[in-house]
Amino acid sequence: MFKCPRCQDTCALSKYEELHRVCPNCNYHGRLSSPERLLITVDKDSFKELDGGMVSENPLDFPDYDEKQAELRESTGLKDAVITGTATIKGSPVVIGIMDSRYMMGSMGSVVGEKVTRAFEYAGENDLPVVMFTASGGARMQEGIVSLMQMAKTSGAVKHYSDGGGLYIAVMTDPTTGGVTASFAMLGDIILAEPRTTIGFAGRRVIEGTIGQTLPDDFQSSEFLLSHGFCDKIVPRNQLKETLEKLLRLHCSPKAKKWQGWKLSLIHI
């Protein structure tokens, strides 16, 4: 049985898994691993990984960091907190990146920043759109300033890609916080999010202590961001593939040299 952490309702675990980890009672969206996300997003057997062998060093000789990563590589089958590659979504070719919260809460270290940067560079060189699924606790403190530098590097890569006319669709999943929010997660030409996703930079208690005010209950949720213009559309998990396919088909037809008019296209999805 599955007991929903939000509504406390129970259902058969098989039903919850059949709905791709969505509660049938309250629409709670549980977290997906990167392989699970790939399975429901891209066409079968279309994914080809880029830079799959990259692993993080330990630039600060941080205690137990190497051992922690070795354990995570063994338990998750991942090399780091993001996988990138090429694929098709209902026939539309894309460069896709998917962050995985199982690996140090999706924190962004040197490998995550480098793989995201290379994904945008590859997309620019090959005239491909980018779809990036974000899920992160922020920068990886074990790599210090090397981790923080990835914010500038990934942002620069997105800017260079955008200047070349590329289409970048960001999909924020729970949670998207810290340095990832402050860099490439919020730089999409079109920004989508799953329902009731936690999205923000600093934590609620830190902000309330700094400004001396009580924040709204829905603060740092995807719905709050949508109402304040920081998100373009909230898309339930079972509609994401279709929504991405429509956006890619609208903006990336062979006749279109550059993508344009995304605000109008959102009316149709």
One Martini backbone bead per residue (centre of mass of N, CA, C, O) as a GRO file, in nm:
protein
  269
    1MET     BB    1   0.100   0.033   0.015
    2PHE     BB    2   0.002   0.383  -0.020
    3LYS     BB    3   0.093   0.683   0.161
    4CYS     BB    4   0.014   0.999   0.156
    5PRO     BB    5   0.191   1.285   0.266
    6ARG     BB    6  -0.055   1.486   0.229
    7CYS     BB    7  -0.357   1.327   0.266
    8GLN     BB    8  -0.329   1.019   0.389
    9ASP     BB    9  -0.400   0.843   0.175
   10THR     BB   10  -0.482   0.522   0.039
   11CYS     BB   11  -0.318   0.287  -0.188
   12ALA     BB   12  -0.213   0.110  -0.424
   13LEU     BB   13   0.104   0.088  -0.531
   14SER     BB   14   0.037   0.016  -0.828
   15LYS     BB   15  -0.131   0.273  -0.881
   16TYR     BB   16   0.088   0.482  -0.823
   17GLU     BB   17   0.285   0.371  -1.041
   18GLU     BB   18   0.089   0.389  -1.284
   19LEU     BB   19   0.082   0.720  -1.225
   20HIS     BB   20   0.375   0.810  -1.175
   21ARG     BB   21   0.363   0.911  -0.877
   22VAL     BB   22   0.043   0.972  -0.831
   23CYS     BB   23  -0.211   1.078  -0.652
   24PRO     BB   24  -0.555   0.994  -0.686
   25ASN     BB   25  -0.669   1.212  -0.473
   26CYS     BB   26  -0.450   1.495  -0.472
   27ASN     BB   27  -0.202   1.506  -0.688
   28TYR     BB   28   0.050   1.406  -0.585
   29HIS     BB   29   0.403   1.451  -0.666
   30GLY     BB   30   0.637   1.246  -0.693
   31ARG     BB   31   0.949   1.132  -0.720
   32LEU     BB   32   1.181   1.091  -0.985
   33SER     BB   33   1.387   0.930  -1.162
   34SER     BB   34   1.567   0.953  -1.443
   35PRO     BB   35   1.468   0.686  -1.576
   36GLU     BB   36   1.166   0.741  -1.528
   37ARG     BB   37   1.152   1.006  -1.685
   38LEU     BB   38   1.243   0.900  -1.956
   39LEU     BB   39   1.019   0.685  -2.003
   40ILE     BB   40   0.777   0.927  -2.005
   41THR     BB   41   0.917   1.128  -2.237
   42VAL     BB   42   1.059   0.950  -2.439
   43ASP     BB   43   1.132   0.766  -2.688
   44LYS     BB   44   1.190   0.460  -2.759
   45ASP     BB   45   1.533   0.420  -2.789
   46SER     BB   46   1.638   0.744  -2.825
   47PHE     BB   47   1.851   0.754  -2.609
   48LYS     BB   48   2.169   0.944  -2.594
   49GLU     BB   49   2.440   0.979  -2.420
   50LEU     BB   50   2.623   1.242  -2.261
   51ASP     BB   51   2.892   1.237  -2.070
   52GLY     BB   52   2.875   0.957  -1.886
   53GLY     BB   53   3.189   0.949  -1.745
   54MET     BB   54   3.158   1.171  -1.545
   55VAL     BB   55   3.347   1.280  -1.251
   56SER     BB   56   3.408   1.386  -0.940
   57GLU     BB   57   3.608   1.557  -0.757
   58ASN     BB   58   3.825   1.674  -0.466
   59PRO     BB   59   3.929   1.994  -0.432
   60LEU     BB   60   3.908   2.009  -0.087
   61ASP     BB   61   3.931   1.749   0.069
   62PHE     BB   62   3.667   1.638   0.164
   63PRO     BB   63   3.535   1.465   0.399
   64ASP     BB   64   3.401   1.167   0.259
   65TYR     BB   65   3.330   1.235  -0.042
   66ASP     BB   66   3.429   0.989  -0.201
   67GLU     BB   67   3.266   0.777  -0.043
   68LYS     BB   68   2.984   0.892  -0.098
   69GLN     BB   69   2.995   0.868  -0.407
   70ALA     BB   70   3.046   0.565  -0.425
   71GLU     BB   71   2.778   0.484  -0.294
   72LEU     BB   72   2.589   0.627  -0.500
   73ARG     BB   73   2.684   0.479  -0.755
   74GLU     BB   74   2.593   0.204  -0.649
   75SER     BB   75   2.281   0.269  -0.571
   76THR     BB   76   2.197   0.437  -0.856
   77GLY     BB   77   2.391   0.426  -1.128
   78LEU     BB   78   2.535   0.695  -1.105
   79LYS     BB   79   2.774   0.960  -1.150
   80ASP     BB   80   2.552   1.188  -1.111
   81ALA     BB   81   2.287   1.448  -1.091
   82VAL     BB   82   2.306   1.414  -1.418
   83ILE     BB   83   2.149   1.366  -1.734
   84THR     BB   84   2.255   1.357  -2.080
   85GLY     BB   85   2.106   1.404  -2.418
   86THR     BB   86   1.960   1.245  -2.683
   87ALA     BB   87   1.627   1.275  -2.843
   88THR     BB   88   1.278   1.191  -2.868
   89ILE     BB   89   0.948   1.364  -2.894
   90LYS     BB   90   0.739   1.248  -3.095
   91GLY     BB   91   0.994   1.294  -3.318
   92SER     BB   92   1.137   1.524  -3.165
   93PRO     BB   93   1.435   1.663  -3.146
   94VAL     BB   94   1.664   1.655  -2.855
   95VAL     BB   95   1.801   1.802  -2.572
   96ILE     BB   96   1.848   1.631  -2.257
   97GLY     BB   97   1.785   1.699  -1.902
   98ILE     BB   98   1.825   1.511  -1.580
   99MET     BB   99   1.760   1.537  -1.258
  100ASP     BB  100   1.873   1.370  -0.940
  101SER     BB  101   1.785   1.346  -0.599
  102ARG     BB  102   1.954   1.086  -0.511
  103TYR     BB  103   2.210   1.273  -0.575
  104MET     BB  104   2.270   1.485  -0.348
  105MET     BB  105   2.002   1.642  -0.408
  106GLY     BB  106   2.094   1.758  -0.693
  107SER     BB  107   2.356   1.883  -0.671
  108MET     BB  108   2.585   2.143  -0.785
  109GLY     BB  109   2.867   2.067  -0.945
  110SER     BB  110   3.108   2.031  -1.175
  111VAL     BB  111   2.955   1.813  -1.345
  112VAL     BB  112   2.680   1.940  -1.374
  113GLY     BB  113   2.777   2.205  -1.506
  114GLU     BB  114   2.927   2.073  -1.746
  115LYS     BB  115   2.691   1.906  -1.869
  116VAL     BB  116   2.501   2.142  -1.918
  117THR     BB  117   2.689   2.307  -2.093
  118ARG     BB  118   2.737   2.088  -2.315
  119ALA     BB  119   2.443   2.062  -2.399
  120PHE     BB  120   2.416   2.350  -2.514
  121GLU     BB  121   2.650   2.332  -2.713
  122TYR     BB  122   2.541   2.094  -2.877
  123ALA     BB  123   2.272   2.226  -2.957
  124GLY     BB  124   2.398   2.466  -3.110
  125GLU     BB  125   2.568   2.294  -3.320
  126ASN     BB  126   2.276   2.116  -3.396
  127ASP     BB  127   2.002   2.262  -3.389
  128LEU     BB  128   1.872   2.217  -3.089
  129PRO     BB  129   1.664   2.166  -2.852
  130VAL     BB  130   1.592   2.224  -2.497
  131VAL     BB  131   1.537   1.992  -2.220
  132MET     BB  132   1.501   2.073  -1.863
  133PHE     BB  133   1.518   1.887  -1.566
  134THR     BB  134   1.460   1.998  -1.238
  135ALA     BB  135   1.643   1.883  -0.925
  136SER     BB  136   1.732   2.074  -0.630
  137GLY     BB  137   1.933   2.194  -0.345
  138GLY     BB  138   2.187   2.307  -0.504
  139ALA     BB  139   2.476   2.362  -0.407
  140ARG     BB  140   2.796   2.200  -0.348
  141MET     BB  141   2.979   2.229  -0.064
  142GLN     BB  142   3.220   2.023  -0.122
  143GLU     BB  143   3.320   2.242  -0.372
  144GLY     BB  144   3.255   2.523  -0.329
  145ILE     BB  145   3.349   2.753  -0.560
  146VAL     BB  146   3.318   2.549  -0.789
  147SER     BB  147   3.013   2.533  -0.760
  148LEU     BB  148   2.936   2.839  -0.785
  149MET     BB  149   3.054   2.871  -1.081
  150GLN     BB  150   2.819   2.715  -1.230
  151MET     BB  151   2.619   2.945  -1.252
  152ALA     BB  152   2.776   3.115  -1.462
  153LYS     BB  153   2.830   2.896  -1.674
  154THR     BB  154   2.536   2.812  -1.739
  155SER     BB  155   2.432   3.096  -1.804
  156GLY     BB  156   2.626   3.146  -2.040
  157ALA     BB  157   2.531   2.907  -2.214
  158VAL     BB  158   2.239   3.001  -2.247
  159LYS     BB  159   2.301   3.275  -2.379
  160HIS     BB  160   2.451   3.168  -2.626
  161TYR     BB  161   2.219   2.991  -2.725
  162SER     BB  162   2.004   3.217  -2.747
  163ASP     BB  163   2.162   3.400  -2.951
  164GLY     BB  164   2.127   3.152  -3.173
  165GLY     BB  165   1.800   3.066  -3.144
  166GLY     BB  166   1.735   2.881  -2.920
  167LEU     BB  167   1.535   2.636  -2.753
  168TYR     BB  168   1.424   2.664  -2.404
  169ILE     BB  169   1.297   2.411  -2.181
  170ALA     BB  170   1.178   2.437  -1.857
  171VAL     BB  171   1.145   2.180  -1.591
  172MET     BB  172   1.004   2.196  -1.277
  173THR     BB  173   1.085   2.004  -0.996
  174ASP     BB  174   1.082   1.831  -0.704
  175PRO     BB  175   1.310   2.028  -0.607
  176THR     BB  176   1.385   2.386  -0.685
  177THR     BB  177   1.695   2.515  -0.569
  178GLY     BB  178   1.905   2.757  -0.536
  179GLY     BB  179   2.151   2.766  -0.778
  180VAL     BB  180   1.960   2.651  -0.996
  181THR     BB  181   1.747   2.870  -0.981
  182ALA     BB  182   1.982   3.103  -1.015
  183SER     BB  183   1.998   2.984  -1.311
  184PHE     BB  184   1.893   2.766  -1.552
  185ALA     BB  185   1.593   2.720  -1.448
  186MET     BB  186   1.511   3.051  -1.508
  187LEU     BB  187   1.607   3.061  -1.844
  188GLY     BB  188   1.371   2.995  -1.999
  189ASP     BB  189   1.159   3.052  -2.257
  190ILE     BB  190   1.010   2.809  -2.122
  191ILE     BB  191   0.820   2.761  -1.812
  192LEU     BB  192   0.776   2.471  -1.632
  193ALA     BB  193   0.553   2.285  -1.399
  194GLU     BB  194   0.469   2.108  -1.145
  195PRO     BB  195   0.258   2.049  -0.910
  196ARG     BB  196   0.357   2.175  -0.612
  197THR     BB  197   0.633   2.292  -0.645
  198THR     BB  198   0.942   2.352  -0.512
  199ILE     BB  199   1.049   2.702  -0.540
  200GLY     BB  200   1.381   2.842  -0.481
  201PHE     BB  201   1.629   2.960  -0.273
  202ALA     BB  202   1.583   3.029   0.004
  203GLY     BB  203   1.461   2.968   0.296
  204ARG     BB  204   1.197   3.051   0.483
  205ARG     BB  205   1.342   3.115   0.756
  206VAL     BB  206   1.555   3.304   0.637
  207ILE     BB  207   1.363   3.515   0.517
  208GLU     BB  208   1.195   3.584   0.769
  209GLY     BB  209   1.448   3.672   0.937
  210THR     BB  210   1.535   3.904   0.741
  211ILE     BB  211   1.237   4.064   0.699
  212GLY     BB  212   1.020   4.024   0.935
  213GLN     BB  213   0.815   3.813   0.790
  214THR     BB  214   0.529   3.650   0.685
  215LEU     BB  215   0.470   3.406   0.472
  216PRO     BB  216   0.304   3.257   0.253
  217ASP     BB  217   0.192   2.935   0.225
  218ASP     BB  218   0.261   2.932  -0.109
  219PHE     BB  219   0.541   2.980  -0.094
  220GLN     BB  220   0.748   2.838  -0.326
  221SER     BB  221   0.547   2.769  -0.551
  222SER     BB  222   0.429   2.716  -0.861
  223GLU     BB  223   0.169   2.884  -0.818
  224PHE     BB  224   0.306   3.142  -0.721
  225LEU     BB  225   0.480   3.186  -0.975
  226LEU     BB  226   0.251   3.205  -1.178
  227SER     BB  227   0.104   3.458  -1.040
  228HIS     BB  228   0.408   3.623  -1.078
  229GLY     BB  229   0.555   3.543  -1.369
  230PHE     BB  230   0.775   3.274  -1.333
  231CYS     BB  231   0.556   3.101  -1.486
  232ASP     BB  232   0.376   2.960  -1.763
  233LYS     BB  233   0.315   2.645  -1.667
  234ILE     BB  234   0.110   2.394  -1.529
  235VAL     BB  235   0.196   2.039  -1.549
  236PRO     BB  236   0.094   1.747  -1.548
  237ARG     BB  237   0.250   1.451  -1.586
  238ASN     BB  238   0.036   1.324  -1.802
  239GLN     BB  239   0.101   1.605  -1.999
  240LEU     BB  240   0.402   1.660  -2.071
  241LYS     BB  241   0.466   1.520  -2.339
  242GLU     BB  242   0.248   1.664  -2.505
  243THR     BB  243   0.341   1.952  -2.447
  244LEU     BB  244   0.626   1.929  -2.562
  245GLU     BB  245   0.545   1.842  -2.847
  246LYS     BB  246   0.389   2.101  -2.919
  247LEU     BB  247   0.618   2.303  -2.877
  248LEU     BB  248   0.818   2.175  -3.078
  249ARG     BB  249   0.631   2.188  -3.328
  250LEU     BB  250   0.582   2.499  -3.327
  251HIS     BB  251   0.913   2.590  -3.314
  252CYS     BB  252   1.062   2.327  -3.494
  253SER     BB  253   1.021   2.360  -3.779
  254PRO     BB  254   1.183   2.342  -4.081
  255LYS     BB  255   1.082   2.644  -4.166
  256ALA     BB  256   1.208   2.743  -3.898
  257LYS     BB  257   1.485   2.927  -3.803
  258LYS     BB  258   1.331   3.056  -3.557
  259TRP     BB  259   1.215   3.109  -3.259
  260GLN     BB  260   0.865   3.219  -3.188
  261GLY     BB  261   0.580   3.308  -3.015
  262TRP     BB  262   0.525   3.169  -2.724
  263LYS     BB  263   0.281   3.316  -2.606
  264LEU     BB  264   0.082   3.216  -2.821
  265SER     BB  265   0.129   2.905  -2.791
  266LEU     BB  266   0.009   2.870  -2.496
  267ILE     BB  267  -0.289   2.879  -2.587
  268HIS     BB  268  -0.265   2.572  -2.733
  269ILE     BB  269  -0.189   2.381  -2.451
   0.00000   0.00000   0.00000
